[in-house]
Amino acid sequence: MTAARPPANAFAAMGTVVSVRPGRAARDAGTTDASTAEPSDARALGAVGDVFARWESRCSLFDPDSELSRIARGELRLLDASAEVRDAYALALHWRDATDGRFTPHRGDGVLDLNGVVKALAVEEAGEALDLLGRTDWAIDAGGDVLAAAGSRLPVGIVDPADRAALLARIDLDGGRRRAVATSGSAERGDHIWTVPGLERTPLVQVSVAAADLVTADVLATAIVAGGRAALDDLAARFDLDALAATRDGDLLATPGWPRQVRARG
């Protein structure tokens, strides 16, 4: 299959496609100051792209020259890495402890992989950059990890893992308690998530989590896939989230807060 060129308002980063809805420029009524003129979409997209480029130069395992790739080859000690890399690692360790090891930055082959937090951190920082440009009603989608501007409302479709051309469900991000949704699983990239000890193969093929921030949503979606049904029950009880999980057997599991407009399967 030939990779399609990213559409307008999108670019390739971190092994996926980042799509940006740059939103509108907030204007003060009655003002004619040129400094309040609406920034161009190109400027907004450039700001988002700059954020992702910086994070890739630090933490991308797809870039052989990144700090994380150099750490993996033994050319750079973690202690000598930039503060961004060390802080991202500390955040990943925090979530490893918070999920009882279901989420981990340590791959089975010994390589340190921070993508589980870094992509979400990049999206959230890119959103802050749009805020600083005075943009409102923006949205950023990095490979299915979606963040909406504060105060906006955004419908997000969840792709059916059994049919990538169909939508399984929809959830409306409210720009407040639910600003972010992240989807993790094996439907698109194969079995790339390490399962917890004692669980030979996760029964969950895809999990979507909606939360107030994207780091929480992304980490917990991965942790639930890795830990299976027990992780879904445990983490949904301990964190403020809504979740929808698809099993390998074709069943759907949803937390009570997940919207009920889920497409029937079969």
N, C-alpha and C positions, 0 to 999 in steps of 0.2 A: 504494500500500500504506500503510495507517495504522500509525503507530508504536505499538507496544504499551506499556502502562504498565510501568515496571520492577517486577519481582516484589519480595516482601518480602526484606529484607536486601540490597537493591540500590538504586542511584541513578544518575542520568545525570551524566556528567562527561567532559570532554575529547572530546566528540563520540562517546562510546560509552556502554555501560552497565557499571558497576562492581558486581560481585557479591561479597559477603563471607560467608564461613563463619566466624563469630566464634570458634568453638572453645569450649573449656572453660576454667574458671578453675583454675589450679594451687593446691592447698591443702596446707599442711603438716599431716601426720597428727597428730591429738591436740590441735590448737590450737583455741581458742575465741575468739581475739581478733577483734573485729568488723572490724578493719582488713583481715582476710584473707577477708572475705565475698566471694562471687563477684560481680564487676561485672555489671550487666545487659547483655544483648545490645545494648540501645539505647545504652548508654554506649560500648560497643566500636564500634558502627556510627558513632556521633557522632565518635569519635576519627579513624576512617578518613575520614569525610566532611570533617572539618576540614583534614586533610592535603591532600586533593584540592582543596578550595576555595582554599587558600593557593597551591598550585602553579598553579591556573587563573588566579588574579589576577595572577600573574607572567608566565606563559608560554603561555597559551592563545590561539591565533589565532581561536577561536570566540567569545571575549569581546572586544568592541571596546574595552573599557576596560583590558585587561591591558597590562602593560609591553611585551610583545612586539608587540602590535597597535599600540601607540603608536610603537614603534621602526619598524615597517613603514610607518607613515604619515609618518615623519620628525619626529614630535613629541618623541621622546626619543632621545638618543644612547645607544648601547650602553655607553659608558664611564660614563654617569650612571645606568645601571640598577642594580637591587639586586644584592647579592653573589650571591644565588641564581641570577639570570639569567646573570650573568657566569660563574659557576662551571659552570652547565649548558652554556654555550657552549664553555668551555674543554674540558669533557669530550667534547662532540661533536667538537671539533677533534682531540682525542686519538684518537678512534675513526676519524675520517676518515683520519688518517695510518696508523693500525694496519691499516686495511682497504685501503690504497692507493687511497683516494678512492672506493671503492665505496659507502661510507656518507658522507653529507654533510649538514650542517645548512643548506646554501644551496640554495634552490629555483631552478629555471631562470628564474623571473620576478624573481629578485633578493631575494625575501622570505626572512628568516631564520626557519627552522622548526625548533624544538627538540623537537617531539613525539617524535622518535625516541629521545630519552634521557629526556625529562621524565616521560612516562607511567610508565616503568619506575622512575624515581627516586621518584615519588609512591607507587607500589605498595610499594617497599622501605621507604620511610619509614613508610607506614601499617602495615606488618608490625612495624616496630620499636615503633610506638605500641601495638599489641596485646600485644607482648611486655612492655612497661612496665606494662600493665594486668594482667599475670599470666595472659594467655590462652595456652592450648596448643592444638595440633592445628588451628590456623586455616588458612584459605586465602583468597586474594584473586584475583579474575579481572577484569581490566580489558580488555574487548573481545578476549579470547583470549590475553592475556598473564597467565600464572598463576604465582603464587608460593605455596609451601607453607611452613608453619612448620618451623623446624629440628627434626629428629628425627622428623617425622611422615611418613606415607606417603599419597600421594594419586594415584589413577588419574585421568588426564586424557584426554578424548577429542579427537581431531583431526577436524574437520569436513571432509568431502569437498568440494573446490571445485566439482566437477561436479554435486553434489547436496547442497545445504545442509541437507537434512533427514536426511542419512545420515552416519555416522562412517566415516572412512577408516582410522583406526588409533587405538591407545591407547598411552599411555606412563605408567608409574608413577613419579612423583616420589618420591625417597627421603628428602627432608629433609636431605640432606647434599651429596654430590657433584653431585646433580641436584635442586636445589630449585626450579628455574624452567623454564618452557617458554613460548616466544613464537612466534606464527604471523604471517607477513607475506605479502602477495600482493594480487592484483587481483580475487579472486573476490567479495569483499563490497563493496569501495569503488571498483572499477574500476581502471584503470591510473593510480595516483597516485605510483608510485615512479619516480624518474628513473633511467634506465639509464646505465651507464658509456659514455664516448665510444667510438664504434666499434661499439657494440651497439645496432642500431636498435630492436629489441624483444626483451625478455628472453624466453627460451623457458620460463621457470618461472612458473607461475601461482600457486603457493603454496609456501612453505617454512616448516617448523616446526623450531625449534632448542631443544634442552634443554641447560641449563648450570647451573653452581653459583649464578649470580646472574641477575637478570632483565635488568639493563642489557646484559650480555654476550649473553644469548639474543636480546633484542629487536634490538640493533644488528646482530648477525651474520645474523639472519633477513632483515632488510632488505637488508644488503649482498649476501647470496647471491642474492636475487631480482634486485637491480640488476645483478649481475655474471654471472649465468647459471652454466652448468656449470663454467666455469673457476674462478669464485669459490667454488663448492661444494668443488671439489677442493683449492684452495689454502687456504681458511680452515679446512676440516676437518683439514688436515694441521698447521696452525699453532696451533689453539686446542683446548682440551679441551671438546668438544661432541659431541652426537649430533644428526643432522639427517635430516629426511624432506622430499623435494621432489617436487612434482607438476608435470609438464610440460604444455604446451599440447596436446601430441599424446596425452595420456592415460597416459604412462609415469610410473613412480615410481622415484625415486633415493633410496637410503638409505645412510648411513654404516654401517660394520660394527657399531657399538654400538647402533644403533636397534633396538628390539624387533621381532621378526619377525611379530607378529600384525597384519599389514596386510591389510585387506579386498581381495579380488580385485575388479578393475574390469572393466567391459565388459558 
